[in-house]
Amino acid sequence: MTTPAQQIPLSELENLTRGSVFERTFYVLRRWPLIPILILSVLSFCAIFAPLIAPYDPEKDQLRAVLASPPWYPACEDGQVSNKAVSCNTNGIPLGRQQAVFYFSLGADQLGRDVLSRIIYGARLSLSLALVAITVGTIFGTTVGLTAGYFGGIVDELLMRTVDVFNSIPYLLLAIALVFVLGQSFAVVAFVLALGAWGGIARLVRGQTLQVRHFDFIALAHVAGASSTRIMFKHLLPAVSNTIIVATTLQVGGTILSESILSFLGAGVPPPTPSWGADISNGREYLGSAWWVAFFPGIAIFLTVLSFNFIGDWLRDRWDPRLRQI
Amino acid sequence: MKKFIIRRFLFLIVSVFAATLIVFALSRFQGDPRNVLLNVGYVSPEQWEAWGKDFHLDKPLIVQYLIWIGKGIFQGDFGTSLKTSKPVLEMVLGFAPASLQLGLSATLFVLLTGIPLGVLSAVKRGTIWDVIGRTFAVFGQALPPFWLGIMLILIFSVNLGWLPSGTRGHDAANWFERAQYFVMPAITLGWLASAGLMRLVRSSMLEVLDSEYIKLARAKGVRNNSVIWKHAFKNSLIPPLTFSALILVGFIGGTVVTETVFAWPGLGQMTFTAIINNDFPLMVGAVLVFTLVYVFAVFVIDILYAFIDPRIRYS
């Protein structure tokens, strides 16, 4: 009656029909990374449709709303501008009712730009940079890993020592130096981030390739006269694809963190492009009076990295438990 | 074993040379180093040429590099900083203690949180302790360190006024006041590493607790505490040992961020400023120090590891 294919989901489904609604929801949330996927979907949606979603232009300053507090936050303390800009401004002088036009749900920064809009546009930068960097890093890292693992011997030694040497240079310092040497632009930052991602992927792919290389189907491909390139990309690559996907997903969070650190230090994509890290750096100077400028972009980074890490861990546990040690 | 050590040592030397060569080349691509000196005012063409001779700019890059590294190794002369006109070695040694103190206090934080939390959440798997431990790890790996530092300042300095918001506090009255300056920087620098260590300790502890000899020890009636600390804990520390090299990598990058946030006068901030100012002698010198520290630590750990686990030597 039950084929093996049916048995596995059945035991999972049994849990779904047991317990209270709360317990069942908890079970589902523990078993599948639904919340991280939801967060990332919202973020990607924001990134793609930023102009449609953002309530304000992220680069337009509203000098009347400098450091305006969020509407739900008790304002007008210490002479701050209220978000509604009706009753008080920096000097405590009432403004006319015609100024009551802003609704900055997360407050405004030191130039009166909407924090929420900047976060929405910032998602665009962070996610697209991560996408480009991870794609480039994965392609390069996979090629190096496959080559090293497949050929072995001197090729392996040479490539892996290169990775080691590369890893022994403090990455962040190298990244900052590279960005300043090559000039601050999207492409340069993406390249620098890719540089940080490929080493780890190469190492993991190599390790996996070393194991798969000894399987019969590779030997048979040799017998059939397949070329090295063909074996590497047609036979080995699909066999190690799980490792690649897991390694890549685990790398995304770190790449986004690196990007935000570079922006924070002023070595990211230059202003006025909205960037989470740079916004936190700006907000740092107004911590005492306007905490929201630095606080909310940080939450955005945190949730993004958290979601990618969760999905990465989940994929690893499901597909490649051997990587658990890393 | 001897062969293993020699191989690792050769690799150490190659790494240091490669790393400094890359950074040296980078610093030259950034532009003519003489431009930094232009800030002083009018410079005659003769002076310009003289500077060129001083920096050996007329020679090929690789020769420039060899001159620099040769002078550094044999005379301890790594050049002078273009911005401050002080010898690089003197500057690096001047800033190093602050970074070292920061690194040590962060290490203390990592060891005091990562290991106990890892053991606790493995032993009490599935309980609230496990949840606390894992939440700690998950947060540590996702919080942007600079933001964490800023938020700590916001909460504990700006709002509560409990801790000083920055600097190293060398004019503090007593050691207790002085220690307060270290709390937030150590957490900011250490949390990420602590999270990684905690996860490793937890998974390796779980694996060991599941092994045959632990079951045997339990079957013999050995007390629970004894099983955990004497039998399991000791053996589960081997994988985290290699991780300590990664902790150091994280610290080297992390010092730049932490020292910037907390106005900590250390090597990270010094290097960052050197990069921004295109102060190439200082920049290359600092990267050399960082690389040396890292490569040497990896070397020591590798050898330690090979002593503990003989299988490593042959792989």
Interface residues (C-beta under 8 A of the other chain):
Chain A: R161 D164 V165 N167 S168 I169 P170 Y171 L172 L173 L174 I176 A177 L178 F180 V181 G253 L257 S260 I261 F264 L265 G266 G277 I280 S281 G283 R284 L287 G288 W291 A294 F295 P297 G298 I301 F302 V305 L306 N309 F310 R324 Q325
Chain B: F11 V14 S15 V16 A18 A19 I22 V23 L26 S27 F29 Q30 V138 Q141 A142 L143 P144 P145 F146 W147 I150 M151 I153 L154 V158 L200 S203 S204 P239 V249 I252 G253 V256 V257 T260 V261 T271 F272 I275 I276 N278 M283 A286 V287 F290 T291 Y294 V295 V298
